[in-house]
Amino acid sequence: MNNELLDEADYANLWQGNNGDTSLTDQYNSNNNNITRPYEFVNTIDVDATNAAATSNNKNYMEEGMKQFQEGNLKDAIVSFEMELQHHNADNSTAWRMLGNCHAENDQDPEAIQCLEAAVDRDPFCPEALLALGVSYVNELNHERALDNMKAWLTHNPKYAGMDFTNINSSSNYDNTITTEDDDIYGAESAFNEVKSMLLSALEFNPTDAGDIYEALGVIYNVSKDYDKAVESFRMALEIRPNDYQLWNKLGATLANGSQSDQALPTYHQSLKIKPKYARAWLNMAISHSNLQDHDEAARCYLQTLSLNPDATHCWTYLRMSLSSQERWDLLPLVFERNLSGFQNHFDFVLY
């Protein structure tokens, strides 16, 4: 495999992130000062000029956005949710959450984080937003923020309101003679162990409705790179929610990150069977095909990703690498032109 491709694209997207083998402790410390920037609306409008028309139309942007999201038309869904926030209610936490979900499904976690943080600011007790936010922080390898949000997701979740978390303490074996450097390592491991212990306790507290707990365990096991336990957790979640396309993708990404790209492919196919316009799964599938040296199929999947999400401009670089690995020099001009339609004579993908 091309070494540049290994550096840039061999990390399957659980869903996106840098590809270096960064330790839990390194990420725990280095991301301490990350600050979420304000969200920039893609679809800017003149509120004063159009507010009266929007009011008279009484258009239900939320209903339209949800419809487009379910059908996989994320560009149109983003327009609707942004219009809801600009026209009707800038503090609509559900609109912010769904806007974050759109960006996450488009493999754009920085934008997803901005929106999901806005959703949590307006509704700190929304479990869906907190869980999604934890996942996006894992994707961006910001493990400290990921664990904080996973903990908040559990403690703010009404399903576990009767639990007593006060006795869960991962610091009982702390040695006061540990050095400053060891203390940093301890801090990262302690945070992970605390959240893991809380989730396992929640599993005992409510074992009959545990799909979300298994999903959360799968997420945090990815933080510690314990891919075997993460796979087991996602499989348990899928026994409860077999039609959850995001879970199938997460299982595939975990298998791929655990060096099992061949086993990841069927899970991506299952995810796409449920939701064919799922850009993140198409990109993950492309990465797995690249890792398996199937550069022709990888190129097709990169093209399908770009068709679904033209803003995934990094895929043009990955596509160029796949074509170069096949010595398809004749197609490189189409890459430099970013001429997606020009590839339809060479690859089987749907142009949206």
C-alpha atoms as a printed R data frame, in Angstrom:
    type eleno elety resid chain resno       x      y       z
1   ATOM     1    CA   MET     A     1   0.000  0.000   0.000
2   ATOM     2    CA   ASN     A     2   1.131  3.518  -0.722
3   ATOM     3    CA   ASN     A     3   2.787  4.883   2.439
4   ATOM     4    CA   GLU     A     4   1.065  8.232   2.081
5   ATOM     5    CA   LEU     A     5  -2.266  6.451   2.018
6   ATOM     6    CA   LEU     A     6  -1.347  4.594   5.172
7   ATOM     7    CA   ASP     A     7  -0.535  7.870   6.895
8   ATOM     8    CA   GLU     A     8  -3.729  9.616   5.863
9   ATOM     9    CA   ALA     A     9  -6.553  7.151   5.441
10  ATOM    10    CA   ASP     A    10  -6.041  3.836   7.188
11  ATOM    11    CA   TYR     A    11  -7.948  4.784  10.337
12  ATOM    12    CA   ALA     A    12 -11.575  3.780   9.992
13  ATOM    13    CA   ASN     A    13 -14.038  6.404  11.049
14  ATOM    14    CA   LEU     A    14 -15.747  5.709  14.309
15  ATOM    15    CA   TRP     A    15 -15.914  7.682  12.972
16  ATOM    16    CA   GLN     A    16 -13.297 10.165  11.921
17  ATOM    17    CA   GLY     A    17 -10.041 11.367  13.346
18  ATOM    18    CA   ASN     A    18  -6.311 11.660  12.983
19  ATOM    19    CA   ASN     A    19  -4.562  8.441  12.126
20  ATOM    20    CA   GLY     A    20  -1.542  8.475  14.379
21  ATOM    21    CA   ASP     A    21  -1.165  5.915  17.137
22  ATOM    22    CA   THR     A    22  -1.797  8.477  19.849
23  ATOM    23    CA   SER     A    23  -2.058  7.187  23.385
24  ATOM    24    CA   LEU     A    24  -4.960  7.810  25.697
25  ATOM    25    CA   THR     A    25  -2.739  9.859  27.999
26  ATOM    26    CA   ASP     A    26  -1.294 12.002  25.209
27  ATOM    27    CA   GLN     A    27  -4.735 12.880  23.936
28  ATOM    28    CA   TYR     A    28  -6.064 13.421  27.447
29  ATOM    29    CA   ASN     A    29  -3.438 16.105  28.046
30  ATOM    30    CA   SER     A    30  -2.975 17.646  24.606
31  ATOM    31    CA   ASN     A    31  -6.671 18.398  24.073
32  ATOM    32    CA   ASN     A    32  -7.190 20.176  27.383
33  ATOM    33    CA   ASN     A    33  -7.345 23.588  25.735
34  ATOM    34    CA   ASN     A    34  -9.535 22.777  22.734
35  ATOM    35    CA   ILE     A    35 -12.150 25.482  22.279
36  ATOM    36    CA   THR     A    36 -15.233 25.029  20.148
37  ATOM    37    CA   ARG     A    37 -15.562 27.849  17.623
38  ATOM    38    CA   PRO     A    38 -18.949 29.396  16.778
39  ATOM    39    CA   TYR     A    39 -20.953 27.585  14.144
40  ATOM    40    CA   GLU     A    40 -21.022 29.261  10.741
41  ATOM    41    CA   PHE     A    41 -24.302 28.724   8.939
42  ATOM    42    CA   VAL     A    42 -23.953 27.310   5.450
43  ATOM    43    CA   ASN     A    43 -27.226 28.884   4.376
44  ATOM    44    CA   THR     A    44 -27.063 32.497   5.510
45  ATOM    45    CA   ILE     A    45 -30.205 34.574   5.143
46  ATOM    46    CA   ASP     A    46 -31.417 38.117   5.620
47  ATOM    47    CA   VAL     A    47 -33.637 37.496   8.619
48  ATOM    48    CA   ASP     A    48 -35.282 40.923   8.569
49  ATOM    49    CA   ALA     A    49 -36.152 40.662   4.888
50  ATOM    50    CA   THR     A    50 -37.564 37.147   5.008
51  ATOM    51    CA   ASN     A    51 -38.958 36.725   8.497
52  ATOM    52    CA   ALA     A    52 -42.418 38.004   7.568
53  ATOM    53    CA   ALA     A    53 -42.635 35.642   4.614
54  ATOM    54    CA   ALA     A    54 -41.523 32.714   6.746
55  ATOM    55    CA   THR     A    55 -44.131 33.548   9.356
56  ATOM    56    CA   SER     A    56 -46.905 33.829   6.794
57  ATOM    57    CA   ASN     A    57 -45.907 30.549   5.196
58  ATOM    58    CA   ASN     A    58 -45.617 28.961   8.627
59  ATOM    59    CA   LYS     A    59 -43.300 26.420   7.018
60  ATOM    60    CA   ASN     A    60 -42.410 23.508   9.261
61  ATOM    61    CA   TYR     A    61 -38.655 23.386   8.754
62  ATOM    62    CA   MET     A    62 -38.233 20.748  11.460
63  ATOM    63    CA   GLU     A    63 -40.656 18.350   9.799
64  ATOM    64    CA   GLU     A    64 -38.989 18.869   6.431
65  ATOM    65    CA   GLY     A    65 -35.523 18.478   7.939
66  ATOM    66    CA   MET     A    66 -36.434 15.214   9.649
67  ATOM    67    CA   LYS     A    67 -37.922 13.882   6.423
68  ATOM    68    CA   GLN     A    68 -34.811 14.733   4.417
69  ATOM    69    CA   PHE     A    69 -32.545 13.296   7.118
70  ATOM    70    CA   GLN     A    70 -34.382  9.977   7.154
71  ATOM    71    CA   GLU     A    71 -34.145  9.773   3.360
72  ATOM    72    CA   GLY     A    72 -30.413 10.498   3.483
73  ATOM    73    CA   ASN     A    73 -30.660 13.873   1.736
74  ATOM    74    CA   LEU     A    74 -28.339 15.568   4.178
75  ATOM    75    CA   LYS     A    75 -27.710 18.724   2.175
76  ATOM    76    CA   ASP     A    76 -31.438 19.473   2.129
77  ATOM    77    CA   ALA     A    77 -31.767 18.465   5.780
78  ATOM    78    CA   ILE     A    78 -29.008 20.900   6.745
79  ATOM    79    CA   VAL     A    79 -30.815 23.692   4.878
80  ATOM    80    CA   SER     A    80 -34.047 22.966   6.762
81  ATOM    81    CA   PHE     A    81 -32.487 22.786  10.225
82  ATOM    82    CA   GLU     A    82 -30.478 25.945   9.626
83  ATOM    83    CA   MET     A    83 -33.602 27.741   8.399
84  ATOM    84    CA   GLU     A    84 -35.426 26.626  11.547
85  ATOM    85    CA   LEU     A    85 -32.684 28.125  13.698
86  ATOM    86    CA   GLN     A    86 -32.481 31.371  11.731
87  ATOM    87    CA   HIS     A    87 -36.191 31.909  11.005
88  ATOM    88    CA   HIS     A    88 -38.057 30.405  13.933
89  ATOM    89    CA   ASN     A    89 -36.076 29.552  17.059
90  ATOM    90    CA   ALA     A    90 -32.320 29.945  17.537
91  ATOM    91    CA   ASP     A    91 -32.613 28.025  20.829
92  ATOM    92    CA   ASN     A    92 -34.264 24.917  19.387
93  ATOM    93    CA   SER     A    93 -32.047 22.239  20.930
94  ATOM    94    CA   THR     A    94 -33.502 19.514  18.707
95  ATOM    95    CA   ALA     A    95 -32.642 21.498  15.576
96  ATOM    96    CA   TRP     A    96 -29.070 21.947  16.817
97  ATOM    97    CA   ARG     A    97 -28.835 18.232  17.615
98  ATOM    98    CA   MET     A    98 -30.147 17.156  14.237
99  ATOM    99    CA   LEU     A    99 -27.860 19.623  12.497
100 ATOM   100    CA   GLY     A   100 -24.988 18.021  14.404
101 ATOM   101    CA   ASN     A   101 -26.180 14.566  13.361
102 ATOM   102    CA   CYS     A   102 -26.191 15.669   9.716
103 ATOM   103    CA   HIS     A   103 -22.593 16.843   9.888
104 ATOM   104    CA   ALA     A   104 -21.553 13.682  11.743
105 ATOM   105    CA   GLU     A   105 -23.108 11.482   9.066
106 ATOM   106    CA   ASN     A   106 -21.258 13.567   6.473
107 ATOM   107    CA   ASP     A   107 -17.967 12.718   8.231
108 ATOM   108    CA   GLN     A   108 -17.519 16.298   9.446
109 ATOM   109    CA   ASP     A   109 -17.033 15.984  13.179
110 ATOM   110    CA   PRO     A   110 -15.684 19.488  13.922
111 ATOM   111    CA   GLU     A   111 -18.920 20.967  12.586
112 ATOM   112    CA   ALA     A   112 -20.933 18.275  14.358
113 ATOM   113    CA   ILE     A   113 -19.267 19.150  17.658
114 ATOM   114    CA   GLN     A   114 -20.173 22.831  17.287
115 ATOM   115    CA   CYS     A   115 -23.830 21.994  16.769
116 ATOM   116    CA   LEU     A   116 -24.018 19.305  19.433
117 ATOM   117    CA   GLU     A   117 -22.368 21.617  21.977
118 ATOM   118    CA   ALA     A   118 -25.022 24.200  21.106
119 ATOM   119    CA   ALA     A   119 -27.719 21.554  21.639
120 ATOM   120    CA   VAL     A   120 -26.306 20.605  25.050
121 ATOM   121    CA   ASP     A   121 -25.976 24.262  26.050
122 ATOM   122    CA   ARG     A   122 -29.711 24.614  25.478
123 ATOM   123    CA   ASP     A   123 -30.695 21.226  26.899
124 ATOM   124    CA   PRO     A   124 -27.992 19.789  29.209
125 ATOM   125    CA   PHE     A   125 -30.127 16.725  29.908
126 ATOM   126    CA   CYS     A   126 -30.613 15.517  26.333
127 ATOM   127    CA   PRO     A   127 -29.119 11.985  26.287
128 ATOM   128    CA   GLU     A   128 -29.099 11.747  22.483
129 ATOM   129    CA   ALA     A   129 -27.016 14.918  22.120
130 ATOM   130    CA   LEU     A   130 -24.604 13.947  24.901
131 ATOM   131    CA   LEU     A   131 -23.996 10.480  23.441
132 ATOM   132    CA   ALA     A   132 -23.502 11.863  19.926
133 ATOM   133    CA   LEU     A   133 -21.145 14.499  21.287
134 ATOM   134    CA   GLY     A   134 -19.088 11.841  23.060
135 ATOM   135    CA   VAL     A   135 -18.817  9.886  19.805
136 ATOM   136    CA   SER     A   136 -17.688 12.938  17.826
137 ATOM   137    CA   TYR     A   137 -15.028 13.728  20.403
138 ATOM   138    CA   VAL     A   138 -13.762 10.143  20.102
139 ATOM   139    CA   ASN     A   139 -13.610 10.666  16.336
140 ATOM   140    CA   GLU     A   140 -11.505 13.763  16.856
141 ATOM   141    CA   LEU     A   141  -9.303 11.887  19.373
142 ATOM   142    CA   ASN     A   142 -10.239 14.329  22.131
143 ATOM   143    CA   HIS     A   143 -10.618 11.603  24.709
144 ATOM   144    CA   GLU     A   144 -10.931 13.826  27.766
145 ATOM   145    CA   ARG     A   145 -13.977 15.602  26.348
146 ATOM   146    CA   ALA     A   146 -15.340 12.292  25.071
147 ATOM   147    CA   LEU     A   147 -15.233 10.741  28.539
148 ATOM   148    CA   ASP     A   148 -16.723 13.862  30.138
149 ATOM   149    CA   ASN     A   149 -19.694 13.702  27.781
150 ATOM   150    CA   MET     A   150 -20.155  9.963  28.198
151 ATOM   151    CA   LYS     A   151 -20.260 10.479  31.954
152 ATOM   152    CA   ALA     A   152 -22.768 13.341  31.580
153 ATOM   153    CA   TRP     A   153 -24.860 11.197  29.239
154 ATOM   154    CA   LEU     A   154 -25.207  8.577  31.965
155 ATOM   155    CA   THR     A   155 -25.728 10.847  34.963
156 ATOM   156    CA   HIS     A   156 -28.288 13.001  33.085
157 ATOM   157    CA   ASN     A   157 -30.165 10.060  31.586
158 ATOM   158    CA   PRO     A   158 -33.643  9.655  33.119
159 ATOM   159    CA   LYS     A   159 -33.451  5.878  32.591
160 ATOM   160    CA   TYR     A   160 -30.781  5.735  35.298
161 ATOM   161    CA   ALA     A   161 -32.122  8.443  37.589
162 ATOM   162    CA   GLY     A   162 -32.402  5.985  40.487
163 ATOM   163    CA   MET     A   163 -28.758  4.994  40.447
164 ATOM   164    CA   ASP     A   164 -26.300  6.015  43.131
165 ATOM   165    CA   PHE     A   165 -22.977  6.858  41.485
166 ATOM   166    CA   THR     A   166 -21.353  8.221  44.647
167 ATOM   167    CA   ASN     A   167 -19.676  4.925  45.563
168 ATOM   168    CA   ILE     A   168 -18.061  4.476  42.154
169 ATOM   169    CA   ASN     A   169 -14.500  5.658  42.615
170 ATOM   170    CA   SER     A   170 -11.613  4.603  40.415
171 ATOM   171    CA   SER     A   171  -9.003  6.362  42.577
172 ATOM   172    CA   SER     A   172  -9.045  4.022  45.573
173 ATOM   173    CA   ASN     A   173  -5.700  2.463  44.681
174 ATOM   174    CA   TYR     A   174  -3.919  5.762  44.085
175 ATOM   175    CA   ASP     A   175  -0.330  5.837  45.321
176 ATOM   176    CA   ASN     A   176   0.606  9.244  46.732
177 ATOM   177    CA   THR     A   177   4.237  8.691  45.792
178 ATOM   178    CA   ILE     A   178   3.470  8.709  42.039
179 ATOM   179    CA   THR     A   179   5.494 11.315  40.113
180 ATOM   180    CA   THR     A   180   3.996 14.158  38.088
181 ATOM   181    CA   GLU     A   181   4.425 12.248  34.824
182 ATOM   182    CA   ASP     A   182   2.809  9.160  36.307
183 ATOM   183    CA   ASP     A   183   0.089 11.361  37.742
184 ATOM   184    CA   ASP     A   184  -0.844 12.442  34.205
185 ATOM   185    CA   ILE     A   185  -1.104  8.801  33.158
186 ATOM   186    CA   TYR     A   186  -3.116  8.030  36.248
187 ATOM   187    CA   GLY     A   187  -5.513 10.906  35.527
188 ATOM   188    CA   ALA     A   188  -6.301  9.602  32.062
189 ATOM   189    CA   GLU     A   189  -6.698  5.993  33.146
190 ATOM   190    CA   SER     A   190  -8.714  7.006  36.189
191 ATOM   191    CA   ALA     A   191 -11.197  8.958  34.070
192 ATOM   192    CA   PHE     A   192 -11.607  6.020  31.698
193 ATOM   193    CA   ASN     A   193 -12.018  3.498  34.526
194 ATOM   194    CA   GLU     A   194 -14.562  5.680  36.296
195 ATOM   195    CA   VAL     A   195 -16.781  5.971  33.220
196 ATOM   196    CA   LYS     A   196 -16.407  2.255  32.478
197 ATOM   197    CA   SER     A   197 -17.376  1.367  36.042
198 ATOM   198    CA   MET     A   198 -20.407  3.641  35.874
199 ATOM   199    CA   LEU     A   199 -21.571  2.053  32.620
200 ATOM   200    CA   LEU     A   200 -21.120 -1.486  33.923
201 ATOM   201    CA   SER     A   201 -23.087 -0.537  37.043
202 ATOM   202    CA   ALA     A   202 -25.840  0.899  34.843
203 ATOM   203    CA   LEU     A   203 -25.914 -2.378  32.936
204 ATOM   204    CA   GLU     A   204 -26.640 -4.224  36.175
205 ATOM   205    CA   PHE     A   205 -29.176 -1.569  37.205
206 ATOM   206    CA   ASN     A   206 -31.286 -1.887  34.023
207 ATOM   207    CA   PRO     A   207 -30.309 -5.016  32.054
208 ATOM   208    CA   THR     A   208 -33.587 -5.258  30.118
209 ATOM   209    CA   ASP     A   209 -33.105 -2.006  28.164
210 ATOM   210    CA   ALA     A   210 -29.364 -2.008  27.667
211 ATOM   211    CA   GLY     A   211 -28.795 -1.241  23.993
212 ATOM   212    CA   ASP     A   212 -27.588  2.281  24.681
213 ATOM   213    CA   ILE     A   213 -25.282  1.101  27.488
214 ATOM   214    CA   TYR     A   214 -23.646 -1.464  25.213
215 ATOM   215    CA   GLU     A   215 -23.242  1.241  22.570
216 ATOM   216    CA   ALA     A   216 -21.625  3.586  25.097
217 ATOM   217    CA   LEU     A   217 -19.296  0.805  26.258
218 ATOM   218    CA   GLY     A   218 -18.283  0.213  22.659
219 ATOM   219    CA   VAL     A   219 -17.426  3.887  22.332
220 ATOM   220    CA   ILE     A   220 -15.252  4.084  25.438
221 ATOM   221    CA   TYR     A   221 -13.481  0.788  24.665
222 ATOM   222    CA   ASN     A   222 -12.453  2.468  21.419
223 ATOM   223    CA   VAL     A   223 -10.938  5.248  23.534
224 ATOM   224    CA   SER     A   224  -8.677  2.704  25.256
225 ATOM   225    CA   LYS     A   225  -8.106  0.817  21.965
226 ATOM   226    CA   ASP     A   226  -9.587 -2.349  23.482
227 ATOM   227    CA   TYR     A   227 -11.144 -3.263  20.153
228 ATOM   228    CA   ASP     A   228 -12.131 -6.813  21.134
229 ATOM   229    CA   LYS     A   229 -14.319 -5.575  23.977
230 ATOM   230    CA   ALA     A   230 -15.639 -2.775  21.792
231 ATOM   231    CA   VAL     A   231 -16.661 -5.274  19.118
232 ATOM   232    CA   GLU     A   232 -18.357 -7.453  21.717
233 ATOM   233    CA   SER     A   233 -20.237 -4.426  23.082
234 ATOM   234    CA   PHE     A   234 -21.473 -3.292  19.681
235 ATOM   235    CA   ARG     A   235 -22.580 -6.819  18.812
236 ATOM   236    CA   MET     A   236 -24.598 -6.938  22.031
237 ATOM   237    CA   ALA     A   237 -26.172 -3.585  21.157
238 ATOM   238    CA   LEU     A   238 -27.063 -4.862  17.685
239 ATOM   239    CA   GLU     A   239 -28.878 -7.846  19.164
240 ATOM   240    CA   ILE     A   240 -31.217 -5.287  20.693
241 ATOM   241    CA   ARG     A   241 -31.240 -2.779  17.798
242 ATOM   242    CA   PRO     A   242 -30.528 -4.810  14.627
243 ATOM   243    CA   ASN     A   243 -31.765 -2.066  12.291
244 ATOM   244    CA   ASP     A   244 -29.499  0.665  13.643
245 ATOM   245    CA   TYR     A   245 -27.324  1.622  10.663
246 ATOM   246    CA   GLN     A   246 -25.000  3.725  12.827
247 ATOM   247    CA   LEU     A   247 -24.291  0.753  15.100
248 ATOM   248    CA   TRP     A   248 -23.383 -1.407  12.104
249 ATOM   249    CA   ASN     A   249 -20.977  1.288  10.969
250 ATOM   250    CA   LYS     A   250 -19.438  1.592  14.428
251 ATOM   251    CA   LEU     A   251 -18.955 -2.160  14.572
252 ATOM   252    CA   GLY     A   252 -17.267 -2.084  11.179
253 ATOM   253    CA   ALA     A   253 -15.008  0.816  12.122
254 ATOM   254    CA   THR     A   254 -13.971 -0.977  15.299
255 ATOM   255    CA   LEU     A   255 -13.170 -4.178  13.407
256 ATOM   256    CA   ALA     A   256 -11.151 -2.177  10.887
257 ATOM   257    CA   ASN     A   257  -9.250 -0.290  13.571
258 ATOM   258    CA   GLY     A   258  -8.491 -3.675  15.114
259 ATOM   259    CA   SER     A   259  -6.838 -4.740  11.814
260 ATOM   260    CA   GLN     A   260  -9.831 -6.754  10.605
261 ATOM   261    CA   SER     A   261 -10.776 -4.795   7.485
262 ATOM   262    CA   ASP     A   262 -12.037 -7.943   5.753
263 ATOM   263    CA   GLN     A   263 -14.547 -8.559   8.548
264 ATOM   264    CA   ALA     A   264 -15.521 -4.888   8.581
265 ATOM   265    CA   LEU     A   265 -16.800 -4.874   5.001
266 ATOM   266    CA   PRO     A   266 -19.971 -6.955   5.610
267 ATOM   267    CA   THR     A   267 -20.965 -4.657   8.474
268 ATOM   268    CA   TYR     A   268 -20.622 -1.591   6.257
269 ATOM   269    CA   HIS     A   269 -22.739 -3.320   3.638
270 ATOM   270    CA   GLN     A   270 -25.387 -3.979   6.290
271 ATOM   271    CA   SER     A   271 -25.295 -0.330   7.364
272 ATOM   272    CA   LEU     A   272 -25.723  0.822   3.758
273 ATOM   273    CA   LYS     A   273 -28.490 -1.700   3.163
274 ATOM   274    CA   ILE     A   274 -30.450  0.087   5.880
275 ATOM   275    CA   LYS     A   275 -29.453  3.620   4.801
276 ATOM   276    CA   PRO     A   276 -27.895  3.717   1.302
277 ATOM   277    CA   LYS     A   277 -27.067  7.441   1.476
278 ATOM   278    CA   TYR     A   278 -24.816  7.135   4.528
279 ATOM   279    CA   ALA     A   279 -21.618  8.958   3.526
280 ATOM   280    CA   ARG     A   280 -19.658  7.926   6.599
281 ATOM   281    CA   ALA     A   281 -20.130  4.218   5.903
282 ATOM   282    CA   TRP     A   282 -19.129  4.694   2.254
283 ATOM   283    CA   LEU     A   283 -15.918  6.391   3.342
284 ATOM   284    CA   ASN     A   284 -15.171  3.707   5.925
285 ATOM   285    CA   MET     A   285 -15.731  1.049   3.293
286 ATOM   286    CA   ALA     A   286 -13.321  2.836   0.974
287 ATOM   287    CA   ILE     A   287 -10.680  2.845   3.701
288 ATOM   288    CA   SER     A   288 -11.123 -0.880   4.338
289 ATOM   289    CA   HIS     A   289 -10.811 -1.664   0.620
290 ATOM   290    CA   SER     A   290  -7.636  0.431   0.530
291 ATOM   291    CA   ASN     A   291  -6.213 -1.499   3.472
292 ATOM   292    CA   LEU     A   292  -7.023 -4.725   1.612
293 ATOM   293    CA   GLN     A   293  -5.223 -3.444  -1.521
294 ATOM   294    CA   ASP     A   294  -8.481 -3.385  -3.508
295 ATOM   295    CA   HIS     A   295  -7.830  0.067  -4.897
296 ATOM   296    CA   ASP     A   296 -10.397 -0.141  -7.678
297 ATOM   297    CA   GLU     A   297 -13.260 -0.706  -5.244
298 ATOM   298    CA   ALA     A   298 -11.759  1.865  -2.866
299 ATOM   299    CA   ALA     A   299 -11.854  4.455  -5.652
300 ATOM   300    CA   ARG     A   300 -15.511  3.645  -6.354
301 ATOM   301    CA   CYS     A   301 -16.410  4.116  -2.701
302 ATOM   302    CA   TYR     A   302 -14.501  7.409  -2.476
303 ATOM   303    CA   LEU     A   303 -16.442  8.625  -5.510
304 ATOM   304    CA   GLN     A   304 -19.738  7.605  -3.902
305 ATOM   305    CA   THR     A   305 -18.737  9.472  -0.748
306 ATOM   306    CA   LEU     A   306 -17.979 12.615  -2.761
307 ATOM   307    CA   SER     A   307 -21.286 12.308  -4.601
308 ATOM   308    CA   LEU     A   308 -23.138 12.246  -1.289
309 ATOM   309    CA   ASN     A   309 -21.006 14.931   0.334
310 ATOM   310    CA   PRO     A   310 -19.102 17.272  -2.012
311 ATOM   311    CA   ASP     A   311 -17.630 18.999   1.039
312 ATOM   312    CA   ALA     A   312 -15.578 15.877   1.865
313 ATOM   313    CA   THR     A   313 -12.700 17.362  -0.112
314 ATOM   314    CA   HIS     A   314 -10.087 15.186   1.627
315 ATOM   315    CA   CYS     A   315 -11.530 12.263  -0.358
316 ATOM   316    CA   TRP     A   316 -10.067 13.704  -3.547
317 ATOM   317    CA   THR     A   317  -6.604 13.119  -2.100
318 ATOM   318    CA   TYR     A   318  -7.502  9.556  -1.119
319 ATOM   319    CA   LEU     A   319  -8.983  8.990  -4.581
320 ATOM   320    CA   ARG     A   320  -5.786 10.214  -6.224
321 ATOM   321    CA   MET     A   321  -3.781  7.747  -4.132
322 ATOM   322    CA   SER     A   322  -6.049  4.845  -5.062
323 ATOM   323    CA   LEU     A   323  -5.825  5.694  -8.764
324 ATOM   324    CA   SER     A   324  -2.048  6.070  -8.553
325 ATOM   325    CA   SER     A   325  -1.810  2.636  -6.921
326 ATOM   326    CA   GLN     A   326  -3.590  1.252 -10.004
327 ATOM   327    CA   GLU     A   327  -1.419  3.338 -12.324
328 ATOM   328    CA   ARG     A   328  -4.568  4.954 -13.706
329 ATOM   329    CA   TRP     A   329  -2.656  8.057 -14.756
330 ATOM   330    CA   ASP     A   330  -5.282  8.818 -17.401
331 ATOM   331    CA   LEU     A   331  -7.853  9.572 -14.681
332 ATOM   332    CA   LEU     A   332  -5.730 11.920 -12.578
333 ATOM   333    CA   PRO     A   333  -6.747 15.021 -14.579
334 ATOM   334    CA   LEU     A   334 -10.351 14.376 -13.475
335 ATOM   335    CA   VAL     A   335  -9.152 14.429  -9.868
336 ATOM   336    CA   PHE     A   336  -7.358 17.740 -10.309
337 ATOM   337    CA   GLU     A   337 -10.468 19.161 -12.003
338 ATOM   338    CA   ARG     A   338 -12.677 17.616  -9.311
339 ATOM   339    CA   ASN     A   339 -14.848 16.401 -12.144
340 ATOM   340    CA   LEU     A   340 -17.079 13.861 -10.451
341 ATOM   341    CA   SER     A   341 -19.336 13.263 -13.443
342 ATOM   342    CA   GLY     A   342 -16.312 12.462 -15.590
343 ATOM   343    CA   PHE     A   343 -15.706  9.321 -13.545
344 ATOM   344    CA   GLN     A   344 -19.084  7.794 -14.391
345 ATOM   345    CA   ASN     A   345 -17.674  6.220 -17.538
346 ATOM   346    CA   HIS     A   346 -15.112  4.382 -15.412
347 ATOM   347    CA   PHE     A   347 -16.770  3.522 -12.102
348 ATOM   348    CA   ASP     A   348 -20.219  2.353 -11.026
349 ATOM   349    CA   PHE     A   349 -21.556  4.891  -8.530
350 ATOM   350    CA   VAL     A   350 -24.685  7.029  -8.177
351 ATOM   351    CA   LEU     A   351 -24.297 10.712  -8.970
352 ATOM   352    CA   TYR     A   352 -26.652 12.803  -6.818
